């Protein structure tokens, strides 16, 4: 039996080999999956916004910059080595196309940019992504082989 | 700015005002006798809203409508299968089997109904507060409720971790259906709105 660990919104989990990380229904949110295959640890963060501008300490995993940085720090504490880590990301969709004053349409795009920027600053290689478009994604990250499975409404399941 | 309890209460009350109007306009449009209860207005966070709709992966129709003028923000209308079926069946006589098969015509019918309901909702707030508020063209998507919701709540989460959630129950031809609406004003508008109701920030 393989254990399935659910990662909620503005949340992060780290698991050992044989466990599966899952996050449901990402819209403009982005799921960041990082693995160190040698140390056999994998992490998933489900961020909602790009930058933690106000230095929110209570909800660090709500933001791409503080969320990813903290996830990597905790993975290192468990024996992970940054230079071995690889990342896969999914989400950041534009669910609604609305004209006018609202900035809702661009949240997904901003999230993706912030995630990539943070990974680059941490020098973690981004090896695969399934981002943007206008549909939601449920993502499953297999800590054994680093496969990321993406399920969407009315679409074929895909593995990146 | 984070909202305190009394500000939250005012917001809840504002949510209540327009709900009856929206239901009446629905009844008129479908030319069906629709009975309704007093709407349930609550302040919920993302997870509670998801639970109330039936889980993050439940497929729903989401219609996002912006409002602008003296105040601005968005209203998200979420419709489950039973409600969508009632609308489509009454308006164009089609049977909705599953969401994968919703046609273009059905999509625009749903957009239109949502638009009229949201407009009548906004109108009642507008006339009560004596403000000029217009609604924008609706944007519709069919997807997992969690995905439709996160983009909308993300922006609002800077202001409050909860949103005004309006659940309405309708009885029509021995069936009970629900509609779900989220009211999300922008930060400056929230202040204006609260001021209008005598709460100063």
Interface residues (C-beta under 8 A of the other chain):
Chain A: X8 X9 X24 X25 X26 X27 X28 X29 X48 X49 X62 X93 X94 X95 X96 X97 X98 X99 X100 X101 X102 X103 X104 X107 X108 X134 X135 X136 X137 X138 X153 X154
Chain B: X46 X47 X56 X57 X59 X62 X64 X65 X66 X68 X72 X73 X74 X99 X100 X136 X137 X139 X141 X142 X143 X144 X145 X146 X147 X148 X149 X150 X151 X152 X153 X154 X155 X157 X158 X186
